[in-house]
Amino acid sequence: MNSSKRILVAPLNWGLGHATRCIPIIHELLRHGHQPYLASDGVALSLLKKEFPNLPAFELPSYKISYAEKGKNFKIKMIWDSPKVLKAMSKEKKAVKQLVKEHGLDGIISDNRLGAYYKKVPCVFITHQLNVLSGNTTWMSSKAHQKIIKKFDACWVPDVQEKPNLTGKLGHLKKSKLNIAYLGPLSRFEKKELPIVNDLMVLLSGPEPQRTMLEEKLLHELQGFEGSILFVKGKIEDEQVVEEIQTPKGKVLHYNFMKSDELEKALNLSAKVLCRSGYTTVMDLAKLEKRAFFIPTPGQYEQEYLAKRMQKQGLVPFSKQEDFKLADLSQIMDYDGLAQFESSVDFSSLFEVFSTSGSEAFSNVKENSEPTSTSLST
């Protein structure tokens, strides 16, 4: 496929994971001569605009999903929010259709945005959750998710197909009629041999209010940590803010956020990492071959499953958020840590899905029109 294609990349705004794992895909699109268009909302869109300031970026209607303050209320809140999500999906479909027509887009890559789909152009869905864990309703949430994925021309799973793999039952089906391609774990980072400067790196992310609740707990618990801590709060703001605080037994260097290149360096400079067990974080830590400690987001079945699975495999210990104590970090050295999977992905053949584009039908688009950042939310 020689001709350049205009591809919309639309990650879900749910923490930072969906946006960050789209970064290597955006780089691959550029490397193959294509023109990525970015679309999301909230912190996910802010992050992508900071990473790719020269790419056209658009705001999509927000799903307005937030976590329950108590983990056990997570599922009931998701059910309560579902009419809101369906309404947002409907707005999102209209916004995406408008983008395709106005900018002559040739295809869409949606990372878990259920409404980022338009039947007249090839559409790809990225997910590591072919099965969506939701406790005793897992069968229902999984079937519903697979039904949505079926509308897309292809489903890309960021994991390896065979065992051992990172996702387990999340990203693997016993039998399926879906058009699934395994990308191997996706990470924006590279492992570098650098001297260890930080004894511990704390890396926070995820939707509110749970992100703030964990930040407050850790700032209290880590007061007694012996050594240097680099604490990245995962709050995407206009300006980067850095403060250093002396603790009774060491120091904590606080950042509100870091861009990819800074994070890559900081992780390589850190002996151990304390973080959520979100799948994107798991992939990043595997790429960097890090020792870690996980605190899954309360009530998020997927993160709890991944944390339990990693502990059972002897790779990474974990604790529930309410139970975490500073002494728990001593368990890290009893585990092997994560290691990277070697996988070679032929992005040229993956991008072939966009070679049959319906966008030529939109003759009102001027080829040389300059795209700009805009908002499509209502």
ABEGO torsion letter per residue (X at the ends): XABBBBBBBBBBBBEAAAAAAAAAAAAAAAAAGBBBBBBBBEAAAAAAAAABAABBBBBBBBAGBBBBABAAAAAAAAAAAAAAAAAAAAAAAAAAAAAAAAAGBABBBBBGBAABBBAABBBBBBBABABBBAEAAAAAAAAAAAAAAAABABBBBBBBABOBBAAEAAABBABBABBBBBAEBBBABBBBBBBBABABBBBBBEBOAAAAAAAAAAAAAAAABBEBBBBBAGBBBABBBBBBBBBAAEBBBBBABBBAAAAAAAAAABABBBBBABAAAAAAAAAAGBBBBBBBBBGBAAAAAAAAAAAAAGABBBBBAAABBAAAAAAAAABAEBBBBBBBBBAAAAAAAAABBAAAABAABBAABBBBBBBABX
